[in-house]
């Protein structure tokens, strides 16, 4: 848990480095039994800037990945928007890279995420994380259904590309899939055109 975990006010911060990336503080209420949070509440979050377009096609899918300490996943930009958060008492170092065509191509942002934070990630922005706690359940609310035929629309960038300036925790100990190890460097990534997103 971060220092200020309980009883935050629901607020949002626009991340200047990556337009459309939103960082939410989420109220978490706890006592001797544990804690409770509303992870996502549409009517409260839309007025704060959560994009209504997220719901335009009426498709929603919630995915959860479970990972152990030092697992590093990413950096992947799928052809949908996502709202990511931590569903348990774990903690990750989240990292994002803008792969969209334009002046912010290659811009990055990092922050630690626990259950008191949520991040809206617009399509075309690569998402990745490294587990800082013993385990973590990482939740993705996405606005399209996974389908194998969408794979060619994915974009990737190598998590270890020094040009990104991403500072991972204990990279030498990171457990990374072979696929993620072989993603291209930023200089070899073709920017995603807005009309194709």
C-alpha positions in Angstrom: 0.0 0.0 0.0 1.1 3.5 -0.6 1.4 6.0 2.2 -1.9 7.6 1.5 -4.0 4.5 0.9 -7.3 4.9 2.9 -10.0 7.4 2.5 -8.8 9.3 -0.6 -11.3 11.5 -2.4 -12.2 10.4 -5.9 -10.1 12.6 -8.1 -8.4 12.5 -11.5 -5.1 13.8 -12.8 -4.5 14.3 -16.6 -1.0 13.1 -17.5 0.5 15.8 -19.6 3.2 13.6 -21.1 0.6 11.3 -22.7 -2.6 13.0 -23.7 -5.7 11.0 -22.7 -3.9 9.0 -20.0 -5.8 9.6 -16.7 -4.7 8.7 -13.2 -7.6 8.3 -10.7 -7.3 8.3 -6.9 -9.9 5.8 -5.6 -11.5 5.9 -2.1 -10.7 2.8 -0.2 -12.5 2.2 3.1 -10.9 -0.1 5.7 -11.3 -1.5 9.2 -10.0 -4.5 11.2 -11.8 -6.8 8.7 -10.0 -5.5 5.6 -11.0 -3.0 3.0 -13.7 -2.1 0.3 -13.6 0.1 -2.7 -15.8 1.0 -5.7 -13.2 0.2 -8.3 -15.2 1.9 -11.1 -18.4 3.9 -10.9 -19.5 5.4 -14.2 -21.8 8.2 -12.9 -19.1 9.5 -10.6 -16.2 9.1 -13.0 -17.7 10.6 -16.2 -17.9 14.1 -14.7 -14.3 13.9 -13.7 -13.3 13.2 -17.4 -13.5 9.5 -17.8 -14.3 9.3 -21.6 -17.9 8.5 -22.4 -16.7 7.1 -25.7 -15.4 4.2 -23.7 -19.0 2.8 -23.7 -19.9 3.8 -27.3 -19.9 0.3 -28.8 -21.5 -1.3 -25.8 -18.7 -3.9 -25.4 -17.1 -4.4 -22.0 -14.8 -7.2 -20.9 -13.0 -7.4 -17.5 -9.7 -9.4 -17.4 -7.6 -10.2 -14.4 -4.0 -11.4 -14.5 -2.3 -12.8 -11.4 1.5 -12.5 -11.1 4.3 -13.1 -8.6 7.0 -10.6 -7.4 9.3 -9.3 -10.1 7.1 -10.5 -13.0 7.3 -7.8 -15.7 4.6 -7.7 -18.4 4.5 -5.4 -21.4 4.7 -3.1 -23.2 1.6 -3.8 -25.2 -0.9 -1.5 -27.0 -4.0 -3.4 -27.9 -6.7 -1.9 -30.2 -9.0 -0.9 -27.3 -9.1 1.5 -24.4 -8.6 0.1 -20.9 -9.1 1.0 -17.3 -6.5 -0.7 -15.2 -6.3 -1.2 -11.4 -5.1 -3.5 -8.7 -7.8 -5.8 -7.3 -6.0 -6.9 -4.1 -3.4 -5.8 -1.6 -0.6 -6.0 -4.1 1.4 -3.2 -5.8 3.0 -2.7 -9.2 5.2 -0.2 -11.0 3.0 0.8 -13.9 4.6 2.1 -17.1 3.1 3.6 -20.3 4.5 4.6 -23.7 2.6 6.6 -26.3 2.8 4.7 -29.6 0.4 7.0 -31.4 1.5 9.1 -34.4 2.2 12.7 -33.4 4.5 14.8 -31.2 4.0 12.7 -28.1 5.1 9.5 -29.8 7.6 7.8 -27.4 6.6 9.8 -24.4 6.5 7.7 -21.2 4.9 7.9 -17.7 5.4 5.7 -14.6 3.7 5.5 -11.2 3.2 2.9 -8.5 -0.3 1.5 -8.5 -2.1 -0.2 -5.5 -5.8 -0.6 -4.9 -6.2 3.1 -4.3 -5.3 4.0 -7.9 -6.9 3.4 -11.3 -5.4 4.4 -14.7 -7.4 5.0 -17.9 -5.2 4.0 -20.9 -6.3 5.2 -24.3 -5.9 2.9 -27.3 -2.5 3.3 -28.9 -0.7 3.7 -25.6 1.4 0.7 -24.5 0.8 -0.6 -21.0 3.2 -2.5 -18.8 3.9 -3.3 -15.2 6.4 -4.9 -12.8 5.1 -6.6 -9.6 6.6 -5.0 -6.5 4.6 -7.1 -3.9 4.7 -10.9 -3.3 1.8 -11.3 -5.7 -0.8 -9.1 -7.4 -4.1 -9.4 -9.2 -4.1 -6.8 -12.0 -7.5 -5.9 -13.4 -8.2 -4.6 -17.0 -11.7 -3.3 -17.9 -11.6 -3.0 -21.7 -14.1 -1.8 -24.3 -13.7 -4.5 -26.9 -13.8 -8.3 -26.8 -10.5 -10.2 -27.2 -10.3 -12.0 -30.6 -7.4 -13.6 -32.3 -8.0 -11.7 -35.5 -7.3 -8.4 -33.7 -3.7 -9.4 -33.0 -2.3 -7.8 -36.1 -3.6 -4.4 -34.8 -1.5 -4.7 -31.6 1.6 -2.6 -31.2 4.5 -3.4 -28.9 7.7 -1.8 -27.7 10.6 -3.4 -25.8 10.4 -2.7 -22.1 14.2 -2.6 -21.8 14.8 0.0 -24.6 17.1 2.6 -23.0 15.7 5.3 -25.2 12.4 5.2 -23.3 14.1 6.1 -20.0 11.9 3.8 -18.0 13.3 2.9 -14.6 12.2 -0.6 -13.6 12.8 -2.0 -10.2 15.5 -4.7 -10.1 15.5 -5.4 -13.8 18.1 -8.1 -13.4 15.6 -10.1 -11.4 12.6 -9.5 -13.6 10.7 -12.5 -14.9 9.7 -11.7 -18.5 8.1 -13.7 -21.3 10.1 -14.6 -24.4 7.6 -12.6 -26.5 8.1 -9.5 -24.4 11.9 -9.8 -24.5 11.7 -9.8 -28.3 9.5 -6.7 -28.9 11.1 -4.0 -31.1 12.9 -1.0 -29.9 11.1 2.3 -30.2 13.1 3.3 -33.3 11.7 0.3 -35.1 8.0 0.8 -34.0 5.8 2.2 -36.7 3.6 4.9 -35.0 -0.1 4.0 -34.9 -2.2 6.3 -37.1 -5.2 7.8 -35.3 -7.6 6.6 -38.1 -6.4 3.0 -37.5 -7.0 3.1 -33.7 
